[in-house]
Amino acid sequence: MKSSAAPVKESERLDWIDAARGLAILGIFMVNVPAFNAPYFLYGGAGEFWPSSVSQAVQSFIDIFFQASFYTLFSLMFGFGMQMMKERLDDRQVSYRPIIFRRLMVLIGFGLIHAFLIWHGDILLSYGVLGMFLFFFFRAKAKTLVIWGIGMLMMIVVPFTLLLYSVRDMIGNTTNYAAIEQARDNYGNGGITDIWHQNWVDWSYANSPANLPFLALTLIPMFLFGMAVCKKKWLHAPSEHLSAIKTTWIVTGILFLLFKAGPYIVGNPSWMQMMQDNIGGSASAVFYVLSITLLFRTDTGKRLAYPLTWVGRMSLSNYIFQSIVSFILFYSVGFGLYGQVSPLWSFILVIAIYSLQVVLSKLWLSQYKYGPLEWLWRTLTYGKKQPLKRKSTVAS
């Protein structure tokens, strides 16, 4: 007898997975705010416009520990969640294809609104579109998923690193001063239509046809690694796979430090960036999620990491919330701080706003089962209004 499809119950949630999502939301915000506040991430010139030693140190710290680490972690969790959803639907004898397709289409809808009206650095649209490729892999074995993932990463890392190395002496200053001034004028002084126009310009630049293969060969491997972890059940029952988890944690930790921090020992040359972001970033994502999993195995670690679960259970709502707050803070229609917030103050802002999100998420979840956008996503995915209000108002 077929069962009806339904979202995962609270009793079935894995706290360390929610905590990993919460950590990813913090890391993504740490990278997004400097890109939201100034055009240097897209068009170069950060070192020139923020030349102080403090600014340089903060940017290096973010580059090593955050850049390319947390959108990959979020991608890993995305693949894990898609595979978990597929398996739950299989267990209920419900066809997974139409439901997951609707889930991705709704995500694309969220992404279109977010990308073009709020933040050109949106990841939701990319996840929704590239997530469609997962239909080719849902029935693959974990080993096959890992092989495909590594193969895709190497397709981009090896040839382009060799190419960049071969022309390393010709790589000069690529700062686009005209684009920087245009962005500063539109975001910092323009009206809402100027902001939306600039948003489209920046999105088109970041998502040009030449960049799309790089995006696909960066995100899809992490989706596949997440699916493989789900199939292996490492995070479902960590105590049963502790040896493999610890071994992988050590290996990815070494790769993380080698490829993320290592380049700084030799002056952080531009030709190493592909390895730094794709190998180091991917390794750091796995390292972070396994670190959270291991933390939850101790009472002290669980107490320290548990607040991340509140943010992680509302990851979509919190991600959009961060963009709305940034829109108001930095653009001219709000407080107009575009280009005026140094890397240090950007770091402080992120910590302050994220701390507020932890509190607000806990308060919300004491009254409601899902975040507001999570509730809408589930309702549209399953084609049935989901219960939102808790019967009991006991805090989670």
C-alpha positions as CSV (number, residue, x, y, z in Angstrom):
1,M,0.0,0.0,0.0
2,K,1.4,3.4,-0.9
3,S,2.0,6.0,1.7
4,S,1.6,9.7,1.1
5,A,4.7,11.9,0.9
6,A,5.5,14.2,3.8
7,P,8.4,16.2,5.2
8,V,10.8,14.7,7.7
9,K,9.5,14.6,11.2
10,E,11.3,16.5,14.0
11,S,12.0,13.2,15.8
12,E,13.9,12.0,12.7
13,R,16.1,15.0,12.4
14,L,19.9,14.7,12.9
15,D,21.1,17.5,15.1
16,W,24.6,17.5,13.8
17,I,23.3,17.9,10.2
18,D,21.3,20.9,11.2
19,A,24.3,22.3,13.0
20,A,26.4,21.8,9.9
21,R,23.9,23.8,7.9
22,G,23.9,26.5,10.6
23,L,27.7,26.7,10.4
24,A,27.4,26.9,6.6
25,I,25.0,29.9,6.9
26,L,27.6,31.6,9.1
27,G,30.4,30.9,6.7
28,I,28.5,32.0,3.6
29,F,27.5,35.2,5.4
30,M,31.1,35.9,6.3
31,V,32.1,35.8,2.6
32,N,28.9,37.4,1.3
33,V,29.0,40.6,3.3
34,P,32.3,41.9,1.9
35,A,31.0,41.1,-1.6
36,F,27.7,42.8,-0.7
37,N,29.4,45.8,0.7
38,A,31.9,46.5,-2.1
39,P,32.6,45.5,-5.7
40,Y,36.2,44.2,-5.1
41,F,35.3,40.5,-4.9
42,L,34.0,40.6,-8.4
43,Y,36.2,43.2,-10.0
44,G,39.5,43.1,-8.0
45,G,41.3,45.8,-6.0
46,A,40.5,44.8,-2.4
47,G,44.2,45.1,-1.4
48,E,44.4,48.5,-3.0
49,F,41.3,49.9,-1.5
50,W,41.8,48.3,1.9
51,P,45.6,48.5,2.3
52,S,46.0,48.5,6.1
53,S,47.7,45.6,7.8
54,V,44.5,44.9,9.8
55,S,42.4,44.7,6.7
56,Q,44.9,42.5,4.9
57,A,45.0,40.1,7.9
58,V,41.2,39.9,8.2
59,Q,40.9,39.2,4.4
60,S,43.6,36.5,4.6
61,F,41.8,34.9,7.6
62,I,38.5,34.9,5.7
63,D,40.2,33.5,2.6
64,I,41.8,30.6,4.4
65,F,39.0,29.6,6.7
66,F,35.8,30.8,4.9
67,Q,36.3,31.5,1.2
68,A,35.2,28.5,-0.9
69,S,34.7,26.4,2.2
70,F,31.1,27.1,3.1
71,Y,29.2,27.3,-0.1
72,T,30.9,23.9,-0.7
73,L,29.7,22.7,2.8
74,F,26.2,23.9,2.0
75,S,26.5,22.1,-1.4
76,L,27.5,18.9,0.5
77,M,24.5,19.3,2.7
78,F,22.3,19.9,-0.3
79,G,23.3,16.6,-1.9
80,F,22.9,14.8,1.4
81,G,19.4,16.2,1.8
82,M,18.4,15.3,-1.7
83,Q,19.5,11.7,-1.3
84,M,17.9,11.5,2.1
85,M,14.6,12.8,0.7
86,K,14.8,10.3,-2.2
87,E,15.4,7.4,0.2
88,R,12.5,8.4,2.5
89,L,10.1,8.6,-0.5
90,D,11.3,5.1,-1.6
91,D,10.6,3.8,1.9
92,R,7.1,5.2,1.6
93,Q,6.7,3.7,-1.9
94,V,6.2,7.1,-3.4
95,S,7.7,8.1,-6.7
96,Y,10.5,10.5,-5.9
97,R,11.0,12.1,-9.3
98,P,7.9,14.4,-9.4
99,I,8.4,15.5,-5.8
100,I,12.1,16.3,-6.0
101,F,11.5,18.0,-9.4
102,R,8.9,20.2,-7.8
103,R,11.2,20.9,-4.9
104,L,14.0,22.0,-7.3
105,M,11.5,24.1,-9.3
106,V,10.4,26.0,-6.2
107,L,14.0,26.5,-5.3
108,I,14.6,28.0,-8.8
109,G,11.7,30.3,-8.1
110,F,13.2,31.5,-4.8
111,G,16.5,31.9,-6.6
112,L,15.1,34.1,-9.4
113,I,13.6,36.5,-6.9
114,H,16.6,36.5,-4.7
115,A,19.2,36.8,-7.5
116,F,17.6,39.7,-9.4
117,L,15.8,41.7,-6.8
118,I,18.1,41.3,-3.8
119,W,21.6,39.8,-4.2
120,H,23.5,39.0,-7.4
121,G,25.6,36.4,-5.5
122,D,22.6,34.1,-5.0
123,I,23.3,30.4,-4.9
124,L,19.7,29.1,-4.8
125,L,19.1,29.5,-8.6
126,S,22.4,27.6,-9.3
127,Y,21.4,24.8,-6.8
128,G,18.0,24.5,-8.4
129,V,19.2,24.3,-11.9
130,L,22.3,22.1,-11.3
131,G,20.3,19.9,-8.9
132,M,18.5,18.6,-11.9
133,F,21.6,16.6,-12.8
134,L,21.2,14.6,-9.6
135,F,18.5,12.6,-11.3
136,F,21.2,10.8,-13.2
137,F,23.0,9.8,-10.0
138,F,20.3,8.9,-7.4
139,R,20.7,5.2,-8.0
140,A,24.5,5.2,-8.3
141,K,26.6,3.5,-5.7
142,A,28.5,5.6,-3.1
143,K,31.8,4.7,-4.6
144,T,30.6,5.7,-8.1
145,L,29.5,9.1,-6.8
146,V,32.9,9.7,-5.2
147,I,34.7,8.7,-8.4
148,W,32.5,11.0,-10.5
149,G,32.9,13.9,-8.0
150,I,36.7,13.6,-7.9
151,G,36.9,13.3,-11.6
152,M,34.8,16.4,-12.1
153,L,37.0,18.4,-9.7
154,M,40.1,17.2,-11.5
155,M,38.7,18.2,-14.9
156,I,38.7,21.8,-13.8
157,V,41.7,21.9,-11.3
158,V,44.5,20.1,-13.2
159,P,44.3,21.7,-16.7
160,F,43.6,25.2,-15.5
161,T,46.2,25.2,-12.8
162,L,48.8,24.0,-15.3
163,L,47.6,26.7,-17.7
164,L,47.8,29.5,-15.1
165,Y,51.2,28.3,-14.0
166,S,52.5,28.4,-17.6
167,V,51.4,32.1,-17.9
168,R,52.1,33.1,-14.3
169,D,54.6,35.8,-15.3
170,M,52.0,37.4,-17.5
171,I,49.3,37.6,-14.8
172,G,49.1,41.2,-13.8
173,N,46.7,43.6,-12.2
174,T,43.2,42.6,-13.4
175,T,41.3,45.3,-11.4
176,N,38.4,46.7,-13.4
177,Y,38.3,50.3,-12.2
178,A,35.4,51.3,-14.5
179,A,33.2,48.5,-13.2
180,I,34.1,49.4,-9.6
181,E,33.1,53.0,-10.1
182,Q,29.8,52.0,-11.8
183,A,28.9,49.6,-9.0
184,R,29.8,52.2,-6.3
185,D,27.7,54.8,-8.0
186,N,24.6,52.6,-8.6
187,Y,24.6,50.7,-5.3
188,G,25.8,53.7,-3.2
189,N,23.9,56.6,-4.8
190,G,21.3,55.2,-7.2
191,G,17.6,54.5,-6.9
192,I,16.0,51.1,-6.7
193,T,16.0,50.7,-10.6
194,D,19.7,51.6,-10.6
195,I,20.4,49.0,-7.9
196,W,18.4,46.3,-9.8
197,H,20.2,47.2,-13.1
198,Q,23.6,46.9,-11.3
199,N,22.5,43.6,-9.8
200,W,21.7,42.3,-13.3
201,V,25.1,43.5,-14.5
202,D,27.0,41.8,-11.7
203,W,25.0,38.6,-11.9
204,S,25.6,38.4,-15.7
205,Y,29.3,39.0,-15.1
206,A,29.6,36.3,-12.5
207,N,27.4,33.8,-14.4
208,S,28.7,34.4,-17.9
209,P,28.7,31.4,-20.3
210,A,32.4,31.1,-19.8
211,N,32.0,30.7,-16.0
212,L,29.2,28.2,-16.1
213,P,31.4,25.1,-16.6
214,F,33.5,26.2,-13.6
215,L,30.3,26.6,-11.5
216,A,28.9,23.2,-12.5
217,L,32.2,21.4,-12.0
218,T,32.5,23.0,-8.5
219,L,29.0,22.5,-7.2
220,I,28.0,19.1,-8.7
221,P,30.9,17.2,-7.2
222,M,30.0,18.5,-3.7
223,F,26.4,17.4,-4.3
224,L,27.7,13.9,-5.2
225,F,29.9,13.7,-2.2
226,G,26.9,14.6,0.0
227,M,24.9,11.9,-1.6
228,A,27.7,9.4,-1.1
229,V,27.9,10.3,2.6
230,C,24.1,9.8,2.9
231,K,24.3,6.4,1.2
232,K,27.2,5.3,3.5
233,K,25.0,6.3,6.5
234,W,28.1,7.9,8.2
235,L,26.0,10.8,9.5
236,H,23.0,8.7,10.3
237,A,24.9,6.5,12.8
238,P,28.3,8.1,13.5
239,S,29.2,5.6,16.2
240,E,29.0,2.7,13.7
241,H,31.4,4.5,11.3
242,L,33.7,6.2,13.8
243,S,37.0,4.9,12.4
244,A,36.2,5.9,8.9
245,I,34.9,9.3,10.0
246,K,38.1,10.0,12.1
247,T,40.4,8.9,9.2
248,T,38.6,11.1,6.7
249,W,38.6,14.0,9.2
250,I,42.3,13.8,9.5
251,V,43.0,13.4,5.8
252,T,40.6,16.3,4.8
253,G,42.1,18.4,7.6
254,I,45.6,18.0,6.2
255,L,44.4,18.8,2.7
256,F,42.5,21.8,4.0
257,L,45.6,23.3,5.6
258,L,47.9,22.3,2.8
259,F,45.8,23.8,0.0
260,K,44.0,26.7,1.8
261,A,46.8,28.0,4.1
262,G,49.8,26.5,2.2
263,P,49.7,29.0,-0.7
264,Y,50.3,31.9,1.8
265,I,53.7,30.4,2.6
266,V,54.8,31.1,-1.0
267,G,53.1,34.5,-1.3
268,N,49.6,33.2,-2.3
269,P,50.3,33.4,-6.1
270,S,47.3,33.8,-8.4
271,W,48.0,30.6,-10.3
272,M,47.3,28.5,-7.2
273,Q,43.8,29.9,-6.6
274,M,42.1,27.0,-8.5
275,M,43.7,24.4,-6.3
276,Q,43.1,26.5,-3.2
277,D,39.4,26.9,-3.8
278,N,38.5,23.6,-5.4
279,I,40.8,21.1,-3.5
280,G,41.2,23.1,-0.3
281,G,37.6,24.3,-0.3
282,S,36.2,20.8,-0.9
283,A,38.4,19.3,1.7
284,S,37.5,22.0,4.3
285,A,33.8,21.4,3.7
286,V,34.1,17.7,4.5
287,F,36.4,18.5,7.5
288,Y,33.9,21.0,8.9
289,V,30.9,18.7,8.7
290,L,32.8,15.8,10.3
291,S,34.2,18.2,13.0
292,I,30.6,19.1,13.9
293,T,29.6,15.4,13.9
294,L,32.5,14.6,16.3
295,L,31.7,17.5,18.5
296,F,28.2,16.2,19.0
297,R,29.7,13.0,20.5
298,T,30.8,14.9,23.6
299,D,28.5,16.7,26.1
300,T,30.7,19.8,26.0
301,G,30.9,19.8,22.2
302,K,27.2,19.4,21.9
303,R,26.4,22.3,24.2
304,L,28.8,24.5,22.2
305,A,27.5,23.5,18.8
306,Y,23.8,23.1,19.5
307,P,22.8,26.8,18.9
308,L,23.9,26.2,15.3
309,T,21.0,23.8,14.9
310,W,18.4,26.6,15.3
311,V,19.9,28.5,12.4
312,G,20.4,25.4,10.4
313,R,16.8,24.2,10.7
314,M,15.8,27.6,9.1
315,S,18.7,27.8,6.7
316,L,16.7,29.0,3.7
317,S,14.9,31.7,5.8
318,N,18.2,32.8,7.5
319,Y,20.0,32.9,4.2
320,I,17.4,35.3,2.7
321,F,17.2,37.2,5.9
322,Q,20.9,37.9,5.7
323,S,20.6,39.3,2.2
324,I,17.6,41.5,3.1
325,V,19.6,42.9,6.1
326,S,22.6,43.5,3.8
327,F,20.5,45.2,1.2
328,I,19.1,47.6,3.8
329,L,22.5,48.3,5.4
330,F,24.7,48.8,2.3
331,Y,22.5,50.1,-0.6
332,S,21.4,53.6,-1.1
333,V,17.7,52.9,-0.5
334,G,18.7,51.9,3.0
335,F,21.6,53.1,5.1
336,G,23.9,53.6,2.1
337,L,27.0,52.1,3.6
338,Y,28.2,50.6,0.3
339,G,32.0,50.7,0.0
340,Q,32.4,52.2,3.5
341,V,32.7,49.1,5.7
342,S,36.2,47.9,6.3
343,P,37.0,44.1,6.4
344,L,37.3,44.3,10.2
345,W,33.9,46.0,10.7
346,S,32.4,43.6,8.1
347,F,33.6,40.7,10.3
348,I,32.1,42.3,13.4
349,L,28.8,42.9,11.6
350,V,28.6,39.3,10.6
351,I,29.2,38.0,14.1
352,A,26.6,40.5,15.5
353,I,23.9,39.7,13.0
354,Y,24.5,36.0,13.1
355,S,24.2,36.1,16.9
356,L,20.9,37.8,16.5
357,Q,19.8,35.1,14.0
358,V,20.6,32.4,16.6
359,V,18.3,34.1,19.1
360,L,15.5,34.8,16.6
361,S,15.7,31.3,15.2
362,K,15.3,29.7,18.7
363,L,12.3,32.0,19.4
364,W,10.7,31.2,16.1
365,L,11.1,27.4,16.5
366,S,9.7,27.5,20.0
367,Q,6.4,28.5,18.3
368,Y,6.6,27.0,14.8
369,K,7.8,23.8,13.3
370,Y,9.6,25.3,10.3
371,G,11.0,28.6,9.2
372,P,8.6,30.7,7.1
373,L,10.3,30.0,3.8
374,E,10.9,26.3,4.7
375,W,7.2,26.0,5.4
376,L,6.4,27.6,2.0
377,W,9.0,25.3,0.2
378,R,7.5,22.2,1.8
379,T,3.9,23.2,1.1
380,L,4.7,23.9,-2.6
381,T,6.8,20.7,-2.9
382,Y,4.2,18.4,-1.5
383,G,1.2,20.2,-3.0
384,K,-0.5,20.3,0.4
385,K,-0.5,22.9,3.2
386,Q,1.9,21.8,5.9
387,P,1.1,22.5,9.6
388,L,3.2,25.3,10.9
389,K,2.1,26.2,14.4
390,R,3.3,24.0,17.2
391,K,0.6,22.4,19.3
392,S,2.9,22.9,22.3
393,T,5.0,26.1,22.7
394,V,7.9,24.4,24.6
395,A,11.2,25.7,23.3
396,S,13.2,23.4,21.1
